[in-house]
Amino acid sequence: MMRAGIPAMLLATTAVLAVTAGCSSAANSGTAGGAASARASSTASATAASTAGAGTGSTAAGFGTPQQVVTGFVQTELAGHWSKLCSYFPPAKRTGCSTATGALSGKPTGKLTVDGAVVSGKRALVKVTGHVCLSGKSDCQSNSDPEAGMPSGSETFTQAYDKAVAGNAFSPLPCIKVKGRWYVNGSA
């Protein structure tokens, strides 16, 4: 999985945000052992092998919580529903998204799990683990450590969040609350 503008957790994000944000791509950035305020610990799985990439687990897709928006984003990508992917970005960051997703094709394979979130006001870091590939066995990325990229030790939530927005880690996926709804956030 590649990365551009938001963590590399989703392959489509590279193409989408390369057009919308013009950022570079890279791989997972390592491990952080953290804890922070307002920890949410729901788990949801989204599997490409399931019908239309539907998720299973305790978190349903939606926009009410950070876990719900990431679950929906994962399900949409794993189902190969590229035209719907833009709805998971904040309205102000959707410019160019439709053009970018129009160039995507195919259906990724793999399994991604939402392993909880740390919420601080209107921002959240959502933990994601799993493995996903865009085309066959190439163009793949994975993460097995739900604490990778999370705030720990001397790193504050704001520092970890800013790294996730501008960085290139598989997890966590940064989210932002806009007008009462959660969205996947990336650099613009």
Backbone as CSV, one residue per row, in Angstrom:
resi,resn,N_x,N_y,N_z,CA_x,CA_y,CA_z,C_x,C_y,C_z
1,MET,0.825,-1.168,0.000,0.000,0.000,0.000,0.872,1.234,0.000
2,MET,0.451,2.189,-0.692,1.184,3.425,-0.809,0.490,4.495,0.017
3,ARG,1.078,5.630,0.102,0.529,6.673,0.954,0.693,8.046,0.314
4,ALA,-0.314,8.818,0.426,-0.222,10.206,-0.016,-1.247,11.017,0.736
5,GLY,-0.843,11.789,1.671,-1.732,12.687,2.381,-2.348,12.125,3.635
6,ILE,-2.621,10.836,3.701,-3.103,10.193,4.909,-2.359,8.882,5.046
7,PRO,-2.418,8.242,6.203,-1.650,7.019,6.383,-1.892,5.992,5.294
8,ALA,-0.900,5.191,5.071,-0.862,4.250,3.966,-1.818,3.096,4.113
9,MET,-2.720,3.154,5.034,-3.583,2.016,5.303,-4.395,1.586,4.094
10,LEU,-4.681,2.465,3.195,-5.507,2.099,2.068,-4.816,2.412,0.759
11,LEU,-4.783,1.451,-0.113,-4.112,1.597,-1.397,-4.719,2.698,-2.247
12,ALA,-6.005,2.815,-2.263,-6.662,3.818,-3.103,-6.293,5.220,-2.683
13,THR,-5.989,5.395,-1.438,-5.668,6.709,-0.934,-4.499,7.316,-1.681
14,THR,-3.562,6.510,-2.081,-2.415,7.020,-2.821,-2.859,7.749,-4.060
15,ALA,-3.640,7.086,-4.851,-4.079,7.702,-6.097,-5.000,8.883,-5.835
16,VAL,-5.910,8.738,-4.899,-6.864,9.800,-4.607,-6.144,11.034,-4.093
17,LEU,-5.313,10.870,-3.088,-4.686,12.027,-2.486,-3.476,12.521,-3.250
18,ALA,-2.904,11.708,-4.107,-1.829,12.208,-4.956,-2.375,13.310,-5.845
19,VAL,-3.605,13.148,-6.270,-4.242,14.173,-7.090,-4.742,15.320,-6.228
20,THR,-5.381,15.003,-5.089,-5.984,16.055,-4.281,-4.992,16.781,-3.396
21,ALA,-3.906,16.124,-2.975,-2.976,16.763,-2.046,-1.568,16.886,-2.579
22,GLY,-1.196,16.077,-3.553,0.140,16.149,-4.113,1.233,15.696,-3.179
23,CYS,0.963,14.744,-2.304,1.963,14.284,-1.348,2.676,13.043,-1.860
24,SER,3.753,12.656,-1.169,4.540,11.488,-1.572,4.075,10.239,-0.867
25,SER,4.656,9.108,-1.241,4.265,7.843,-0.638,5.423,7.218,0.102
26,ALA,5.082,6.359,1.092,6.097,5.643,1.859,5.453,4.517,2.626
27,ALA,6.229,3.821,3.432,5.748,2.653,4.162,5.535,2.965,5.633
28,ASN,5.159,1.950,6.400,4.880,2.075,7.818,6.040,2.709,8.566
29,SER,5.701,3.580,9.528,6.731,4.341,10.214,7.159,3.764,11.542
30,GLY,6.690,2.610,11.934,7.221,2.023,13.149,6.214,1.937,14.268
31,THR,6.733,1.790,15.492,5.917,1.475,16.641,5.959,2.573,17.684
32,ALA,4.817,2.804,18.282,4.729,3.650,19.460,3.889,2.889,20.454
33,GLY,4.150,3.020,21.727,3.493,2.159,22.688,2.366,2.780,23.456
34,GLY,1.553,3.611,22.978,0.860,4.601,23.706,-0.470,4.419,24.325
35,ALA,-0.803,5.456,25.041,-2.107,5.606,25.637,-2.441,7.080,25.563
36,ALA,-3.720,7.397,25.533,-4.145,8.790,25.546,-5.563,8.843,26.055
37,SER,-6.140,10.029,26.085,-7.467,10.183,26.653,-8.547,9.645,25.734
38,ALA,-9.665,9.321,26.330,-10.868,8.902,25.618,-10.629,7.737,24.684
39,ARG,-10.018,6.677,25.189,-9.741,5.502,24.374,-11.036,4.755,24.097
40,ALA,-11.252,4.436,22.835,-12.412,3.646,22.439,-11.884,2.318,21.951
41,SER,-12.500,1.222,22.338,-11.921,-0.066,21.985,-12.907,-0.983,21.284
42,SER,-13.477,-0.520,20.210,-14.332,-1.398,19.424,-13.493,-2.025,18.328
43,THR,-13.914,-3.162,17.864,-13.196,-3.837,16.798,-14.160,-4.134,15.673
44,ALA,-13.717,-3.852,14.458,-14.519,-4.159,13.276,-13.583,-4.677,12.212
45,SER,-13.989,-5.696,11.518,-13.171,-6.226,10.437,-13.859,-5.951,9.118
46,ALA,-13.060,-5.695,8.116,-13.570,-5.544,6.762,-12.743,-6.480,5.903
47,THR,-13.376,-7.358,5.199,-12.658,-8.368,4.459,-13.029,-8.342,2.996
48,ALA,-12.053,-8.336,2.147,-12.315,-8.335,0.718,-13.015,-9.609,0.292
49,ALA,-12.786,-10.692,1.012,-13.388,-11.967,0.648,-14.886,-12.010,0.955
50,SER,-15.348,-11.126,1.832,-16.772,-11.135,2.147,-17.546,-10.450,1.024
51,THR,-18.837,-10.625,1.030,-19.634,-10.081,-0.058,-19.557,-8.572,-0.080
52,ALA,-19.206,-8.030,-1.208,-19.085,-6.596,-1.453,-18.206,-5.911,-0.426
53,GLY,-17.287,-6.639,0.184,-16.360,-6.048,1.129,-17.023,-5.617,2.426
54,ALA,-18.177,-6.161,2.740,-18.880,-5.745,3.940,-18.086,-6.105,5.175
55,GLY,-18.161,-5.251,6.167,-17.422,-5.483,7.398,-18.198,-6.349,8.360
56,THR,-17.482,-6.956,9.255,-18.097,-7.710,10.323,-17.513,-7.201,11.614
57,GLY,-18.124,-7.463,12.708,-17.593,-7.019,13.982,-18.568,-6.085,14.663
58,SER,-18.079,-5.376,15.678,-18.972,-4.582,16.495,-19.123,-3.141,16.028
59,THR,-18.398,-2.711,15.019,-18.528,-1.343,14.535,-19.122,-1.334,13.142
60,ALA,-20.258,-0.664,13.002,-20.898,-0.526,11.692,-20.357,0.726,11.009
61,ALA,-20.430,0.744,9.694,-20.008,1.921,8.938,-20.943,3.078,9.236
62,GLY,-20.410,4.271,9.206,-21.204,5.465,9.430,-20.300,6.653,9.645
63,PHE,-20.845,7.740,10.181,-20.085,8.959,10.408,-20.207,9.440,11.850
64,GLY,-20.799,8.622,12.729,-21.033,9.011,14.116,-19.823,8.906,15.021
65,THR,-18.881,8.033,14.695,-17.663,7.868,15.482,-16.472,7.722,14.532
66,PRO,-15.268,7.962,15.029,-14.096,7.750,14.177,-13.997,6.307,13.674
67,GLN,-14.306,5.336,14.535,-14.248,3.931,14.119,-15.245,3.647,13.007
68,GLN,-16.432,4.233,13.067,-17.438,4.013,12.031,-16.979,4.552,10.690
69,VAL,-16.385,5.751,10.664,-15.966,6.319,9.388,-14.809,5.521,8.794
70,VAL,-13.883,5.061,9.624,-12.777,4.249,9.101,-13.294,2.887,8.646
71,THR,-14.243,2.305,9.368,-14.848,1.044,8.940,-15.493,1.212,7.564
72,GLY,-16.253,2.288,7.369,-16.878,2.543,6.071,-15.852,2.767,4.979
73,PHE,-14.798,3.493,5.287,-13.735,3.767,4.328,-13.076,2.454,3.901
74,VAL,-12.767,1.602,4.873,-12.150,0.299,4.603,-13.088,-0.571,3.769
75,GLN,-14.343,-0.647,4.158,-15.309,-1.462,3.421,-15.453,-0.987,1.983
76,THR,-15.505,0.326,1.801,-15.656,0.895,0.462,-14.468,0.554,-0.409
77,GLU,-13.266,0.694,0.144,-12.085,0.361,-0.642,-12.015,-1.127,-0.960
78,LEU,-12.213,-1.970,0.048,-12.106,-3.410,-0.175,-13.178,-3.920,-1.142
79,ALA,-14.275,-3.210,-1.247,-15.318,-3.573,-2.203,-14.998,-3.046,-3.601
80,GLY,-13.989,-2.188,-3.706,-13.641,-1.596,-4.997,-14.632,-0.536,-5.444
81,HIS,-15.363,0.054,-4.513,-16.346,1.098,-4.831,-15.654,2.460,-4.805
82,TRP,-14.801,2.683,-5.782,-13.942,3.864,-5.803,-14.733,5.165,-5.851
83,SER,-15.854,5.197,-6.553,-16.619,6.440,-6.670,-17.210,6.881,-5.328
84,LYS,-17.355,5.971,-4.387,-17.923,6.300,-3.075,-16.861,6.698,-2.051
85,LEU,-15.596,6.487,-2.373,-14.517,6.737,-1.422,-14.451,8.194,-0.976
86,CYS,-14.741,9.117,-1.883,-14.647,10.557,-1.581,-15.587,10.985,-0.462
87,SER,-16.682,10.290,-0.270,-17.646,10.675,0.765,-17.074,10.548,2.170
88,TYR,-15.955,9.854,2.330,-15.339,9.685,3.641,-14.328,10.779,3.970
89,PHE,-14.056,11.693,3.037,-13.187,12.836,3.275,-14.047,14.029,3.663
90,PRO,-13.503,14.980,4.436,-14.282,16.178,4.762,-14.679,16.913,3.477
91,PRO,-15.854,17.531,3.453,-16.303,18.220,2.238,-15.261,19.178,1.661
92,ALA,-14.536,19.885,2.494,-13.542,20.853,2.014,-12.339,20.194,1.335
93,LYS,-12.165,18.888,1.516,-11.004,18.198,0.942,-11.378,17.262,-0.205
94,ARG,-12.561,17.413,-0.757,-13.008,16.508,-1.813,-12.664,16.978,-3.226
95,THR,-12.162,18.176,-3.363,-11.812,18.698,-4.677,-10.798,17.774,-5.332
96,GLY,-11.064,17.343,-6.505,-10.153,16.461,-7.227,-10.284,14.995,-6.882
97,CYS,-10.997,14.665,-5.820,-11.128,13.268,-5.395,-11.844,12.435,-6.455
98,SER,-12.919,12.944,-7.009,-13.676,12.186,-8.016,-12.833,11.883,-9.247
99,THR,-12.015,12.838,-9.647,-11.122,12.619,-10.786,-10.134,11.507,-10.485
100,ALA,-9.566,11.550,-9.287,-8.577,10.547,-8.892,-9.197,9.156,-8.780
101,THR,-10.370,9.060,-8.166,-10.984,7.748,-7.997,-11.482,7.193,-9.325
102,GLY,-11.783,8.055,-10.276,-12.209,7.604,-11.597,-11.127,6.823,-12.322
103,ALA,-9.875,7.053,-11.961,-8.751,6.356,-12.582,-8.450,5.017,-11.914
104,LEU,-9.095,4.727,-10.794,-8.834,3.482,-10.066,-9.699,2.355,-10.600
105,SER,-9.154,1.168,-10.572,-9.927,-0.005,-10.979,-9.467,-1.201,-10.158
106,GLY,-10.196,-2.269,-10.277,-9.856,-3.479,-9.543,-10.406,-3.461,-8.136
107,LYS,-10.211,-4.580,-7.481,-10.714,-4.758,-6.127,-9.577,-5.282,-5.270
108,PRO,-9.186,-4.543,-4.227,-8.114,-5.009,-3.353,-8.482,-6.314,-2.654
109,THR,-7.470,-7.005,-2.193,-7.688,-8.211,-1.405,-7.021,-8.033,-0.053
110,GLY,-7.544,-8.685,0.932,-6.943,-8.639,2.250,-7.976,-8.441,3.327
111,LYS,-7.468,-8.124,4.508,-8.326,-7.919,5.670,-7.734,-6.784,6.487
112,LEU,-8.573,-5.847,6.868,-8.171,-4.739,7.720,-9.102,-4.716,8.917
113,THR,-8.554,-4.444,10.090,-9.346,-4.410,11.311,-9.175,-3.067,11.993
114,VAL,-10.283,-2.465,12.378,-10.270,-1.251,13.179,-10.139,-1.706,14.627
115,ASP,-9.016,-1.325,15.260,-8.680,-1.827,16.597,-8.889,-0.817,17.712
116,GLY,-9.674,0.216,17.477,-9.940,1.213,18.506,-9.487,2.587,18.064
117,ALA,-9.693,3.556,18.934,-9.345,4.934,18.606,-9.003,5.705,19.861
118,VAL,-8.241,6.758,19.679,-7.987,7.736,20.725,-8.570,9.042,20.198
119,VAL,-9.464,9.642,20.991,-10.160,10.848,20.576,-9.713,12.013,21.459
120,SER,-9.452,13.139,20.826,-9.111,14.360,21.544,-9.888,15.499,20.892
121,GLY,-10.990,15.874,21.506,-11.843,16.925,20.944,-12.439,16.500,19.622
122,LYS,-12.139,17.265,18.557,-12.685,16.979,17.230,-11.686,16.236,16.348
123,ARG,-10.669,15.660,16.966,-9.676,14.885,16.217,-9.564,13.496,16.830
124,ALA,-9.223,12.533,15.998,-9.067,11.155,16.484,-7.991,10.446,15.684
125,LEU,-7.370,9.482,16.334,-6.438,8.565,15.686,-7.045,7.179,15.796
126,VAL,-7.311,6.553,14.653,-7.948,5.242,14.626,-6.893,4.188,14.309
127,LYS,-6.805,3.188,15.172,-5.843,2.106,15.018,-6.347,1.116,13.976
128,VAL,-5.470,0.721,13.065,-5.837,-0.225,12.017,-4.735,-1.272,11.910
129,THR,-5.142,-2.532,11.857,-4.201,-3.619,11.614,-4.704,-4.437,10.434
130,GLY,-3.816,-5.215,9.860,-4.202,-6.098,8.773,-3.210,-6.056,7.634
131,HIS,-3.651,-6.598,6.514,-2.830,-6.705,5.312,-3.750,-6.527,4.114
132,VAL,-3.315,-5.741,3.139,-4.126,-5.518,1.944,-3.210,-5.345,0.739
133,CYS,-3.668,-5.845,-0.400,-2.918,-5.724,-1.660,-3.842,-5.171,-2.733
134,LEU,-3.317,-4.292,-3.571,-4.122,-3.728,-4.641,-4.208,-4.654,-5.837
135,SER,-3.073,-5.113,-6.336,-3.099,-5.958,-7.527,-2.310,-7.233,-7.282
136,GLY,-3.040,-8.302,-7.043,-2.392,-9.582,-6.788,-1.550,-9.527,-5.540
137,LYS,-0.277,-9.941,-5.658,0.594,-9.961,-4.490,1.590,-8.801,-4.491
138,SER,1.441,-7.889,-5.442,2.296,-6.709,-5.437,1.502,-5.536,-4.875
139,ASP,2.160,-4.435,-4.610,1.488,-3.247,-4.103,0.730,-3.547,-2.812
140,CYS,1.415,-4.148,-1.835,0.794,-4.562,-0.583,1.392,-3.799,0.592
141,GLN,0.637,-3.720,1.672,1.152,-3.210,2.925,0.397,-3.830,4.075
142,SER,1.053,-3.857,5.247,0.413,-4.458,6.404,0.885,-3.792,7.685
143,ASN,0.147,-4.052,8.745,0.490,-3.585,10.085,-0.079,-4.585,11.078
144,SER,0.745,-5.043,12.006,0.267,-5.981,13.031,0.266,-5.356,14.423
145,ASP,0.744,-4.141,14.551,0.836,-3.480,15.853,-0.178,-2.341,15.956
146,PRO,-1.273,-2.535,16.703,-2.286,-1.483,16.806,-1.761,-0.206,17.464
147,GLU,-0.659,-0.288,18.204,-0.110,0.890,18.868,0.869,1.676,17.995
148,ALA,1.184,1.168,16.810,2.101,1.866,15.912,1.561,3.245,15.588
149,GLY,2.378,4.265,15.788,2.000,5.631,15.464,1.143,6.339,16.500
150,MET,0.771,5.635,17.563,-0.065,6.248,18.588,0.804,7.054,19.547
151,PRO,0.202,8.055,20.223,0.986,8.854,21.167,1.513,7.995,22.308
152,SER,2.765,8.253,22.686,3.364,7.511,23.792,4.504,8.317,24.379
153,GLY,4.853,8.021,25.612,5.987,8.684,26.241,5.871,10.189,26.170
154,SER,6.866,10.830,25.584,6.887,12.291,25.515,6.121,12.843,24.313
155,GLU,5.642,11.975,23.432,4.893,12.447,22.269,3.444,12.705,22.654
156,THR,2.970,13.902,22.370,1.592,14.266,22.694,0.640,13.762,21.611
157,PHE,-0.649,13.832,21.921,-1.655,13.475,20.925,-1.497,14.354,19.692
158,THR,-1.322,15.649,19.898,-1.198,16.583,18.771,-0.005,16.228,17.896
159,GLN,1.113,15.877,18.493,2.290,15.487,17.707,2.016,14.221,16.894
160,ALA,1.412,13.220,17.531,1.092,11.963,16.829,0.071,12.217,15.718
161,TYR,-0.930,13.054,15.989,-1.965,13.360,14.998,-1.349,14.076,13.795
162,ASP,-0.537,15.086,14.066,0.100,15.831,12.976,0.975,14.916,12.122
163,LYS,1.670,13.978,12.755,2.481,13.004,12.002,1.589,12.130,11.132
164,ALA,0.453,11.697,11.679,-0.455,10.828,10.921,-1.053,11.565,9.728
165,VAL,-1.389,12.833,9.898,-1.965,13.615,8.802,-0.931,13.835,7.696
166,ALA,0.277,14.216,8.088,1.307,14.562,7.105,2.236,13.402,6.769
167,GLY,2.208,12.358,7.577,3.164,11.272,7.439,2.733,10.163,6.527
168,ASN,3.342,9.012,6.735,3.119,7.912,5.817,3.025,6.560,6.492
169,ALA,2.450,6.523,7.665,2.303,5.258,8.374,1.017,4.548,7.955
170,PHE,1.026,3.241,8.062,-0.157,2.409,7.801,-1.263,2.775,8.794
171,SER,-0.879,2.952,10.029,-1.800,3.240,11.118,-1.068,4.163,12.077
172,PRO,-1.755,5.042,12.742,-3.199,5.241,12.807,-3.712,6.098,11.651
173,LEU,-5.008,6.001,11.426,-5.663,6.817,10.410,-6.261,8.028,11.125
174,PRO,-5.863,9.263,10.741,-6.395,10.439,11.406,-7.813,10.751,10.926
175,CYS,-8.641,11.151,11.867,-10.016,11.537,11.545,-10.292,12.895,12.157
176,ILE,-11.279,13.580,11.594,-11.660,14.903,12.079,-13.179,15.009,12.078
177,LYS,-13.703,15.696,13.087,-15.145,15.899,13.201,-15.494,17.269,12.637
178,VAL,-16.394,17.276,11.651,-16.834,18.499,11.005,-18.361,18.524,11.044
179,LYS,-18.924,19.552,11.655,-20.373,19.716,11.755,-21.066,18.446,12.246
180,GLY,-20.497,17.837,13.295,-21.108,16.684,13.940,-20.857,15.341,13.275
181,ARG,-20.089,15.301,12.176,-19.799,14.047,11.470,-18.291,13.818,11.428
182,TRP,-17.886,12.564,11.559,-16.475,12.209,11.478,-16.090,11.894,10.038
183,TYR,-14.851,12.278,9.664,-14.304,12.020,8.336,-12.854,11.593,8.463
184,VAL,-12.354,10.874,7.458,-10.938,10.556,7.349,-10.247,11.865,6.961
185,ASN,-9.147,12.181,7.630,-8.471,13.461,7.405,-7.106,13.230,6.779
186,GLY,-6.701,14.119,5.925,-5.384,14.068,5.303,-4.892,15.464,5.038
187,SER,-3.649,15.577,4.660,-3.106,16.907,4.364,-3.696,17.415,3.059
188,ALA,-3.844,18.695,2.962,-4.405,19.295,1.748,-3.390,20.196,1.093
